[in-house]
Amino acid sequence: MKQQILQKIFDHFDDWSQQFSVACGKGCAVCCTQNVTMTTVEGALLFNFIKENKKESWLSEKLELLPDTKVQQTTNEFAKACLSGEETEIAEGTFDAVCPFLENKLCAVYPARPFACRCFASTITCSQGQSALLPTSHLSAATTLSQIIEHLDQFNPWGNMLHILYLLADESEGLHLRSKHDRSAIRDSCLTAQPLPGFLIGEEEAEIVVPLIETIFQTLVKGRTIEDILNNR
């Protein structure tokens, strides 16, 4: 059910984001780095896509070298700190390491890419060393949906995309990993997905973002609304 809800969130965000004109296009890959975080439910969607396409050996090769990084806060931990009035800041990531799933400037797992990739866009053409530019309402929606996805997978590992994939691959029967890494160290480099503490939506963005949330919450999955499922009702 989690993956069905995740796909509904993806679809609604894709429809909603059509209102923005972006400079991104096929072959634009400046943002395709290893600095991508995701939940295990997103990881399962991606891992299943790789298995369905008979690319297990390909994945094993990509997971030989894992980034030496540790995430500092989940999205909901950051939101909780902000809502509590605590001083916090988002740690700077390393953006120079190219995503191993990028081939000829195209994403080899595009249909199953995590939300962090789906929501990243820019209204200007990006280049190395230049930040992307997006309306605050788009950024607010991206943060909000990231919070919902994290809540959906609460209490499971949350971390770097490659670390999460390695944990899933290591548990999978019949998948031979070329390089065996210290599983406990990889798990320690991840955090735990947290429940939703509240949304970080400014008054100016609410008019555009709230309808998206309401649409998602009222979407039915197996006869129940996503809102009821997320609230265990």
Phi and psi in degrees as a GROMACS rama.xvg file:
@    title "Ramachandran Plot"
@    xaxis  label "Phi"
@    yaxis  label "Psi"
@TYPE xy
-58.1972  -42.4902  LYS-2
-69.4321  -31.0328  GLN-3
-66.0102  -43.6724  GLN-4
-63.5777  -43.2595  ILE-5
-57.9236  -44.5896  LEU-6
-65.1663  -36.7567  GLN-7
-62.9638  -41.5701  LYS-8
-61.9527  -45.6124  ILE-9
-57.2725  -47.7507  PHE-10
-63.7509  -43.7267  ASP-11
-65.9411  -39.0204  HIS-12
-66.3335  -40.684  PHE-13
-58.9504  -44.9183  ASP-14
-65.1181  -45.1928  ASP-15
-63.6662  -40.3846  TRP-16
-73.4292  -7.30909  SER-17
-64.2899  -17.4607  GLN-18
-72.624  -11.9033  GLN-19
-103.503  137.446  PHE-20
-91.1615  119.858  SER-21
-118.563  157.166  VAL-22
-88.9555  -6.87816  ALA-23
-67.5795  144.847  CYS-24
-156.973  176.148  GLY-25
-58.6549  127.37  LYS-26
93.4559  -6.18684  GLY-27
-84.7542  112.308  CYS-28
-134.78  21.2435  ALA-29
-60.366  -35.8779  VAL-30
-84.1691  -2.30661  CYS-31
-83.7321  81.9667  CYS-32
-116.632  -178.022  THR-33
-85.6007  0.796181  GLN-34
-86.5415  61.9124  ASN-35
-123.696  128.593  VAL-36
-109.482  154.614  THR-37
-161.24  169.296  MET-38
-90.3278  171.747  THR-39
-73.5815  -25.7026  THR-40
-69.2597  -35.9299  VAL-41
-69.0468  -37.734  GLU-42
-63.1103  -39.0812  GLY-43
-65.1414  -40.1656  ALA-44
-61.4608  -44.9226  LEU-45
-67.564  -44.5384  LEU-46
-63.3592  -41.2261  PHE-47
-64.8898  -37.7753  ASN-48
-61.4163  -43.2237  PHE-49
-64.4252  -41.551  ILE-50
-67.7411  -41.6982  LYS-51
-61.7914  -28.6018  GLU-52
-97.2234  14.2994  ASN-53
56.2329  42.4521  LYS-54
-113.813  29.1897  LYS-55
-61.3395  -43.6821  GLU-56
-65.2885  -38.0079  SER-57
-60.8339  -44.1513  TRP-58
-64.4278  -43.6444  LEU-59
-57.2992  -39.6031  SER-60
-65.0824  -41.5511  GLU-61
-66.9969  -26.1588  LYS-62
-92.8308  7.99161  LEU-63
-63.7207  -42.6512  GLU-64
-110.671  119.777  LEU-65
-107.54  145.065  LEU-66
-64.6399  140.179  PRO-67
-89.945  79.7976  ASP-68
-145.175  153.911  THR-69
-134.668  124.412  LYS-70
-71.5604  150.063  VAL-71
-97.5625  -37.401  GLN-72
-148.452  143.782  GLN-73
-78.0286  168.147  THR-74
-61.8286  -41.2744  THR-75
-72.8062  -29.4344  ASN-76
-66.5603  -41.5711  GLU-77
-63.1522  -44.6189  PHE-78
-62.4461  -42.0591  ALA-79
-61.6653  -42.1335  LYS-80
-63.7373  -43.5294  ALA-81
-63.4723  -44.6448  CYS-82
-67.9655  -23.6521  LEU-83
-88.8679  -2.16964  SER-84
80.3136  13.4607  GLY-85
-78.8186  147.79  GLU-86
-77.4231  126.607  GLU-87
-150.794  158.767  THR-88
-147.855  151.074  GLU-89
-81.2645  125.231  ILE-90
-65.483  143.135  ALA-91
-69.8799  133.202  GLU-92
-94.5486  171.36  GLY-93
-97.0615  117.628  THR-94
-108.424  6.13657  PHE-95
-91.9125  -16.0417  ASP-96
-83.0461  120.922  ALA-97
-73.0161  141.454  VAL-98
-60.627  131.033  CYS-99
-68.7741  -13.0002  PRO-100
-88.8923  1.92226  PHE-101
-87.0483  122.024  LEU-102
-131.269  119.711  GLU-103
53.8722  41.5787  ASN-104
63.8136  21.5107  LYS-105
-127.56  144.184  LEU-106
-79.4192  121.714  CYS-107
-76.6784  -11.0133  ALA-108
-123.451  26.6461  VAL-109
-49.6254  -46.733  TYR-110
-61.6161  -24.1444  PRO-111
-115.359  15.3499  ALA-112
-60.7582  148.357  ARG-113
-69.8469  168.01  PRO-114
-63.4652  -33.3731  PHE-115
-57.7257  -31.9777  ALA-116
-80.4165  -39.9812  CYS-117
-63.6544  -36.4473  ARG-118
-88.6672  -7.56148  CYS-119
-83.5136  126.257  PHE-120
-157.829  177.294  ALA-121
-155.481  143.294  SER-122
-84.812  -6.95686  THR-123
-123.694  155.715  ILE-124
-70.0684  123.309  THR-125
-82.6463  157.948  CYS-126
-148.218  164.612  SER-127
-56.7968  129.196  GLN-128
86.2581  -3.30547  GLY-129
-111.73  131.187  GLN-130
-76.3182  148.795  SER-131
-70.146  160.095  ALA-132
-129.884  125.886  LEU-133
-141.971  152.569  LEU-134
-60.9696  148.575  PRO-135
-62.1072  -29.5997  THR-136
-67.0995  -35.4317  SER-137
-67.7804  -43.7985  HIS-138
-63.4352  -39.9733  LEU-139
-64.1465  -43.0603  SER-140
-64.9463  -41.3644  ALA-141
-61.9422  -42.8337  ALA-142
-64.7751  -44.0122  THR-143
-61.4487  -45.8651  THR-144
-70.658  -31.1587  LEU-145
-62.2352  -38.766  SER-146
-64.5887  -42.7588  GLN-147
-65.0085  -42.4967  ILE-148
-63.9071  -40.3426  ILE-149
-63.5268  -42.6801  GLU-150
-60.8116  -39.8436  HIS-151
-57.7898  -34.7198  LEU-152
-111.227  26.8496  ASP-153
-55.1445  144.268  GLN-154
75.5539  6.17324  PHE-155
-105.4  164.69  ASN-156
-59.0928  142.149  PRO-157
-136.104  125.92  TRP-158
-178.883  -158.805  GLY-159
-58.5264  138.809  ASN-160
-52.149  -44.6457  MET-161
-71.1847  -33.6368  LEU-162
-67.1899  -44.8409  HIS-163
-62.0363  -42.9713  ILE-164
-63.41  -38.4386  LEU-165
-63.9593  -43.255  TYR-166
-60.12  -41.0722  LEU-167
-69.3263  -42.0679  LEU-168
-66.1459  -37.1719  ALA-169
-66.6738  -26.2631  ASP-170
-86.9191  -13.9047  GLU-171
-80.2589  131.861  SER-172
-74.7123  138.633  GLU-173
85.9863  -1.70926  GLY-174
-103.65  116.636  LEU-175
-93.1574  115.292  HIS-176
-86.3701  127.398  LEU-177
-62.8662  -38.3015  ARG-178
-120.492  126.347  SER-179
-94.3139  118.007  LYS-180
-100.713  166.834  HIS-181
-72.6602  104.241  ASP-182
-59.7453  -41.023  ARG-183
-65.2019  -35.6984  SER-184
-68.5956  -38.6507  ALA-185
-66.7212  -42.0605  ILE-186
-62.8999  -37.193  ARG-187
-68.7425  -23.6454  ASP-188
-77.6472  -12.0962  SER-189
-97.5923  165.889  CYS-190
-111.167  -172.948  LEU-191
-113.492  127.528  THR-192
-58.7615  135.81  ALA-193
-111.788  155.042  GLN-194
-64.1371  159.481  PRO-195
-70.1369  120.926  LEU-196
-91.6062  -10.4469  PRO-197
139.663  165.616  GLY-198
-100.437  149.624  PHE-199
-102.013  75.055  LEU-200
-119.286  119.038  ILE-201
-73.9771  160.523  GLY-202
-59.6204  -37.6653  GLU-203
-69.6691  -29.2745  GLU-204
-89.5726  -18.9366  GLU-205
-56.8509  -40.4047  ALA-206
-60.2448  -31.824  GLU-207
-94.0375  -35.1227  ILE-208
-85.4437  -39.9962  VAL-209
-58.6631  -42.6404  VAL-210
-58.42  -34.0425  PRO-211
-63.7828  -45.7326  LEU-212
-61.7136  -44.0678  ILE-213
-63.0263  -39.3273  GLU-214
-62.6792  -44.4666  THR-215
-63.5204  -46.8553  ILE-216
-62.9531  -31.2911  PHE-217
-90.9302  -1.41279  GLN-218
-70.5725  136.162  THR-219
-89.2573  136.756  LEU-220
-133.117  115.095  VAL-221
53.2281  43.1322  LYS-222
82.128  0.975428  GLY-223
-123.923  149.653  ARG-224
-74.4376  151.43  THR-225
-60.149  -35.6332  ILE-226
-59.9002  -44.6417  GLU-227
-65.8383  -39.5457  ASP-228
-64.214  -45.1412  ILE-229
-65.2026  -27.4449  LEU-230
-99.548  12.747  ASN-231
55.5114  39.3778  ASN-232
